[in-house]
Amino acid sequence: MVPADRRDRTEYFVDLAHSGGAQDGELVSAEPLPARRYGPPHLKIVERFGSPEAPGAISLLSIAAFDIPHVFPAAALAEAAAATPIGPAGRSDLRDFELVTIDGSDARDFDDAVWAERDPDPGNPDGWHLIVAIADVAAYVTPGSALDGEAQLRGNSVYLPDRVVPMLPEALSNGLCSLKPAEDRACLAAHLWIDGEGRKRRHTFERATMRSAARLTYEALQVMRDGAEKLSIARERLDALYGAFAALDKARIARGALALDLIEYRVLLDTAGVPAAVEPRKRLDSHKLIEEFMILANVAAAEELEAKRRPSLYRVHDAPDPDRLDALRLALADIDVPGLALAKGQVLRPELFNRVLARVAGRPEAQVVNDLVLRAQAQAVYSPANIGHFGLALRRYAHFTSPIRRYADLLVHRALLGDGLPAEELDEIGKHVSATERRATAAERSALDRYRARLLGNRIGETFAGRVNGVARFGLFVTLNDSGADGLLPIASLPPDFYRFDATKMRLSGRHSRRSFGLGDALAVRLVEADAIGGRLIFRLDDEPLVRPRFAPRRRGRTGRRR
């Protein structure tokens, strides 16, 4: 059995008695057998996933490789199946408000809906009244239940190109908790009032019943905003949503939130589930609108919890580590763009990074610089100790808006409703859900890399435009411009020379040719290997032959020394 992770060079053997009927070339999952005194390790196959070319095989491989729980226990499924709709008794009635959900076209669950109007308060003439209504998952998933235990174990949903590994069973995540159009749903609603500059004046929370007026996609909302004659919601409501967004955007700029411009990619599948292409996701104002509405609701949730002195999980983001900042300064200094220097001695704020990002906006080096700035940042985590959110430039921030897919949000809902946990328990849960979030991100990235490698497997020998996004002693990491695929250009495939690795400047320099390679450099590379199982690509420079020519040894003098 050959490991999917090519970094594992161990040879594993499977006896026929432990093969489970698996055939050559199948993807399988295995567990180790007791070690033998002599010989290589032996394994027992415990699960078969079929051919690597089969639709869905890549996602199954990522689920197994990262040990993601994907089978619900019978008790949790039974609780979800027994759940019934929650009526409006004892709740505020928001069914007459034209609340709408706005998500991607491939979204599987809808846990947030939005609405806005001009603030009728004469004391706030340019202000807005917003409603952010979130599925009331806490009404269905109660502490100590089988559903709660499984949701905590999973920590979050995992989104792969062809499926979702949900945190909650489908009867809830896609059913009673999903804010589907024209269906009554229990929600926890945040009423938010802002002024014309986007500053929050006040907020209230309430349990309510709502009925979504429409399920909109980001693309459809943008088309409507750009002047389409056919509207899914009233023009007045559409204008109010964008009017409130414009005010919130002013506030974001004023407080200096980190303005990273990162490209996200998605896999396009055909009707059979076979990957057809990988393309960048378009970044629209409709995406930003929802982001700003959600951020405002999250801030209000954190402030409400703090005001009531109720322990809960905050979403915290520390300032960058000084060592990472020093590495970023050196890397930026080596990129051939004027004005990228990151000054020392200044108070560390996100706007310092924004000045650097503004310098490269619209330039070919922009993506590399955005990636470098991102790598310099600390990892955002969940914690009951509030240290603020550096990237968003916010003193208080808690995740409130996605309880269907994040356990931390469910805990915030419970705390708002007076059913929270003590800080000691929250500390351990915060560490756990932060780890499951990192695991999900790694699995999603791994699946995307494998899909890219599979698509590029038919293009061996072709030349691609790319840029250096990493430098190591053993070669260059190159990102292709069109698909965002990353691959290795080994040092052995560079023009023959002795290369010196400069770890401070992140550069490989040839001693004799004087040719050097560093971050952000544009290269034309030829694809020589695409490993769909490992998600690995290998490149060579386009001006180098696929087979390196041999060089005759130097002649020796009479003393035997090389001339």
N, C-alpha and C positions, 0 to 999 in steps of 0.2 A: 504494500500500500504506500503510495507516494503522498506526502502531506500537501495540502492545498497551499499552506504557507511555505514558500520556497526557501525561507530562511532556515527552516528545519531540514537539515541534511541527513537526518537519521534514516536508516533503512529499516522498515517495519515489515514483518511477515505475518501472514494469516494462514492458519491451517484450514484445510477444507472443512473440518468439523465446525469451525467457527466462522465460516464465510457467509452464512445466512443465505446462500444461493446467489450471492453477488457475482456479476460477470465482469470481465475485463472492460475497463473504460468507464465504469459507473462511478458516480459520486456516492460516497458512503460516509457514515459516521461510525467511529469505533471507540472501544475502551481498552485500556491495557490489561493484559493477563498477568498473573504473578510472575515476577522476574525469574529467569532461568539462570543457572550457574554459568553456563557458557552460551555463546551465540547472541544473535540480535534480538531485540524485543519483539514479542508477539502480541497481536491484537485480536479482539473479537468484534466483528461487525455487528452493530446494534440497530442501524437504520440505513435504508437504501433510498437514495434520491433519484436514481435513474440516470439517464444520459445527460452529460453537461450541456448538450445542445437543446434539450427539452425546454419548452417555455416554463418559466418559474424556477428553473434549477439554480440560477445564480442567486436569487433571493433566499432559497432554501439553504444554500451554502453559507450565506452571510448569517442567517439565523442560527445555524448550527455552530459556525466558527466563533460567534460571540456569545454563545450559550444564552440566547434570549428565550425566556419562557413564552411558549406559543400555544400550549394546550391548556384550556381552562379546566380546573377540577370540577367534578360533577356538582359539588355543593354550590359553587359560585354560579354555574349555569342554571341550576334549579332556582336560586334566588332571583336571578335576572328574568327567568321565564315567568316567575310568579308575580313580578312587579306589575302594577296597574297604574293607569294615568292618575295624576293628582289633580283634583278639581280646584275651582277658584275659591272655595270657602276659606275665609281667614286671610286672603291674599288681596293685594291691590289689583285692580283690573286695568291692564295696559292693552287690551285687545283692540281698542279703537285707535291706537297709535300705529302709524305706518312704519313699524319696525321692519328692517330688512337684514338678511344675512348677506355678506359679501366675502366670497372665498375663491380659491382657484378652481378652474374647471374640473380638476381631478380630485377635489376635496371629497372625503368620504363621510365626514361628520360636521355638523354645524352647531357650534357651542356659543356663538356670540351674534348678537343682532344690534343694530344701531339706528338712531333717530336723532334729528336736530330741528330746532326752530329758533327764530329770533327771540331773545329774552324779552318778554313783555314788561319787565321791570323798567320804569322810566329812569331809575337811577343807574341803569346799565345800558345806555342807548346803543352802543355798538356790540353788545354782548350776545351770548348764545346760551341756550339751554339744550343740553345733550342727554340722551339716555343710552346707556350701554347695558343691554340685558344679556345675562349669562345663564346657560342651562343650570337648573338647580339640581345638580348631581347629588348634593348632600341629602336631599330628600329621599333618594333611592339607595344610596350607599352609606350605611350607618356604621359607626365605630364598632369593632368587634365582630362584624359579619364576615362570612366567607368572601363576599365581594370585596370588602375592605382589605382583608388580608392579601388577596391576590393583587389588588390594585397597588398596594404598598410594595409588594414583592417586585412587580413589574416597573413601578416608578413612573412610567410614561409609555405612550404609544411609540411604535417604531414605523417610520414611513419609508417603504421600499418602492421601486418603480412600478411593480405590478401588484402590490398588496400592502395592507396595513396589519401590523401585529398590534392589536388594540390593547389598551389598559383595561377596558371594561368589555364584557361580552356584547355581541352585536345587538342583542335585544335592547340594550341600553344605549350603547355608543351610536348605533345607527337607527335606533327606534325611539324609545320614550324620552331620552335626553337630547336627541337631535332636534334642533329648531327648524322643523320642516314647514314649508309654506302652508297656510290655511289650516293648520292644526294647533289646537290649544296646547301650550306647554308651560310647565312650571319654571320660573326663572328667579334669579336674584338680580335685581336691577339697581344700577347706580345712576342717580340723577346728578348731573354735573352742570354747574354754571360758571362760565368764563367771561372775561371782558374782551374787548376788541383786540387786545394784544395777546390773547391766549392764556392769560393768567387765571388760575382757578380762584373763584371767589368763595364758593361753598359747594357742599355735596351732601347727598343723603342716600341711604341704602334701604331697600325694601324687598320683601318677598312678594312676587306678583305672578299673574297669569298673563301670557302674551300669545299673540298669533302672528307669525311672520307673514308680511304682505307679499314678499317675493324672495326667491333665492337668486341672487345676482352673482355673476362672476366679475373679477377685476376687469377683464376685457370688455364685458358688456357695459359695466358702469362707465368706463372711460369713453366708450363709443357714445353713450347717452350724453355724457358731459360735453363731448366734442361736437354736439349738434345733431345727433340722430333725431329724426322726426318721431320714431316710435319709441315711447318711453314705457318702462315697466312700473315706474312709480311717478307720482305727481311731480311736475317741474318745480313747484315750490319746495318740495321735500328734497329733491336733488340739489337745488341751489343752496339750501340750508346746510346740507351735509358738507358741501365744498366750501361754503362760507365759514363754517366752524373749523374746518381743516385749515383754511388759510390763516386763521387767527392762531391756531395751535402751532402751525409751522413758524410763525413769527416768534412764538415763545421758545421753540426749540433752537432757533438761530440765536436768539438773545442770550440764552443760558450757555451756549457753546457746546452742545452735545457733539460727540465724536461723529464725524460725517464720512465714514468709510463707504466707498463705492465698490462693492464686491459683486462679482458676477456669479449668479447661481445657474446651475444647469439642470435640465430634466431629460429623461429618457423617453423617447416616443416609441410606443409599441404598436405593432399592427394588430389586426383583429384576432390573430392566433396567439398573441402575447409574445411575439418574437421582436427583439429590438430592431427598429428601423433607422433611428438617428438619435444623436445627442445634440441638444441645442440650448443656447442660453435663454433663461427666462427674461422676458421683457419687464423692465422696471417702470411702472406707471404711477401717476399721481393717485390712482385708486388704491394701490398698495400702501402708499404713504399715509393716505387718509385713515385707513383701518389701523395702521401702526400707531398713529398719533392718538386716535380715540382710545385704543387699548392701553397705551402708556398713561393717559390721563386717568383712566379707571383704575389702573394698578397703583398709581400714586395716591388716589383717594382711598383705596383699600388700606394701604400702608399707614396713611395718616389716621384713618378711623381706628385701626388696631392700636396704634400708639396712643391716641387720645383716650381710648378705653382701657389702656394698660393690659391688653390681652396678649399673651405670648403667641407667636406664630412664626412662620418661616418667611424671612425677607429674601428677596433676590438681590444679592450683594455682589459688587464688582470693585475690587481693590485697585489702587493706583499701580502702574507698572513697576516691576522690580528694577532697581538701579542698574544691575548687571545687564538686563535686557535692553535698557535704554542706551547704555554704552555701546552694546553690539549694534543697535539700530543706528546710532550716530555714525559709527564707522562704515556701516553698509551704505547709508545714504551719501556719505562723503565720497564714496567710490563710484556712484552713479553719475553719469555725465549730464546732469541737469543743474543749471545755476540756481542757487538759493535754497537748496535742500538741507542746509545745515540745521541741526536741532540744538539750539543754544543751551548751555549749562547755566545753572544758578537761578533759573526762573522758577516761580511757583508752578508746580506741575498741574496743568489743566488740559482738558481735551482740545481746547482751541489751539494749543501749541502744535498738536498733530494736524489739526485742520489746515494750518498755514502751509505745512508741507504738502498735504494732499491737494490743496488748491494750486500749488506750483506745477503739479504734474497732470492736472485735469485736462483731458483731451489729448494727452501725449501718449506715444506708444509705451512709455515706461509706467503708465498710470497703474496698471494692474499689479505689477511687481511691487511698486511702492505701497500700494494698499495692502498687499499681502504682508510686507515687512512690518508695517505699522500694526496690523492685526496680530502678528506673532509676538510683538513686543508687549501686548496687553496681558493682564492677568486673566485667569479663568473665572468667569462668573459662576457663583455657587449659591446654594440655598443654606441659610443659617438663621437661627433665632437671634443672633447678635447683629444689629443693624449698623453697618459701617458705610452705608450709602452705595450709590451706583456711579462709579467714575465715568464710564462710557456715556451714560445718558445725562451726566452732570446733575444728578438728583440726590437729595439727602435721604429720601424715603422712597422705597420701591418694593412692591410685593406682587408676585404673579397671582392674578385673580381671574383672568379671562378665559382659561382653557381647562376647566375641571374634568372634561371628558377624556383628555389625553395627558394631563399632568397631575400627579398625586399632590404635589405642593400646592396647586391651586385649590384642590378639594379641601386641604387643611386650612387654607386661608378662608374659604367659605364657612367652614365650621367655626373658626375663631370669630368671624364677624357675627355669626348666629349665636355666639355664646357657648359653643360646644367644643372648645379647643383643648389642646394638650399642654402639660407643663413644659417649661423650657428644657428640662433635662432630657425628656423623651424626644423633643423636637430636634435637639442637637444631633442625635444618632440618625434620626430619619432624614435630616437635612444632608448628612454625609452620604447616606444610602442613595437618595434620589439624585444627588449630584453625580454619583458614580453611574447610576443607570442612564442618566442623560448623556454622559460621555460615551458610554457603551453604545447607546442608540446612534449617536453622531458617527462613531467609528464604523458601525455596521452599515449605515446609510452611505457613508463615503466609500466603504469597501465595495458595496454592491454597484455603485456608480462606476468605480474604477474597473470592475469586472465587465460591466456592460460595454464600457468604452473599448476595452481590450478585445472583447468578442467582435464588436463592429469593425475594429481596425485589423482584425485577423485576415480579412480579405484584401488588405491593401499593403501587404508586405512588399518592400522595394520602392514604394512611392515616397515622394519628397514632400515635407510639410514645413510651414513657417512656424517658428516658435521663439520662446525667450527663456533665458536661464533664470530659474527661480530658486536655485540652491546649488551650492558648491561644496564638494567634499574631496578628500584626498584621492578617492578612487574614481572621481568623475564629476559630471555635471547633471543636475536635474533640470529637465526642459519641459515647459508647458506649451502645448500646441495652441495656436491662436484660435482655431475654429471650434474645437470641441472642448478645450480646457483640459485635455488628457495630459497626465504627467508621466514621464518616462526617464530612464537613465541613459546618459551618453557616457559609457565607460572611458576612463582615461586612456585605455589601450587603443581606443578608436580615434583619438586625437592625432594630429600630424606628428610623426616620429620626433621626439625630443625628450629632454629631461624636464619634467614639470615640477615647479615649486608651488606648494599650497600655502597661501597666506590666509590664516584663520581669522585675522582681524579685518582684512578687507574682503574676505570671502572671494578669493580669486586664485585661479591656476595660471601660472606664467611659465612659458617655455624659456629655458636657459639660452638656447642657441638661436631659435627663430624669433625670440622676443614677442611671440604672439601670446596674448593672454585672454582669459575668459572669466567674466565676472557677472554678478547679478544684473539682470535687466538687459544683457546683451542679446541682440537678435541673431538667430541662427537658422539656417536651412538644414534640416536633418532628414535622414532617410530611415524609415522604419525597417528594422531587421528581425524583430521578434515581437510577438503579441501573445502573451500567456493569459487566456481568459480565466483559467482556474485561479491563478495567483493574482490576477489583475495587474500584471506587470508588462511594461513596454520597454524595449531596448532600441536605442537609436545609434546611428553613426552620422558624422558630418557628411553633408551631401557631396562635398568635393573629395571624399575619401573612398577608395574601392571597398567592396564588401569583404574581399579577401586581401589581407595586408601582404604586400610583396616582401620577399626576403631580402636581406641586405648581406652582401658578402662581408666576411670578417676582415678586419684590418690586417695588413701585412705586418709581420714581426721583424724586427731588426736582428743584428747578430747577437745582441745580448739577450734576445728573447722578449724584450719589452715591446709593447705596442707603440707604433709610431703615431 
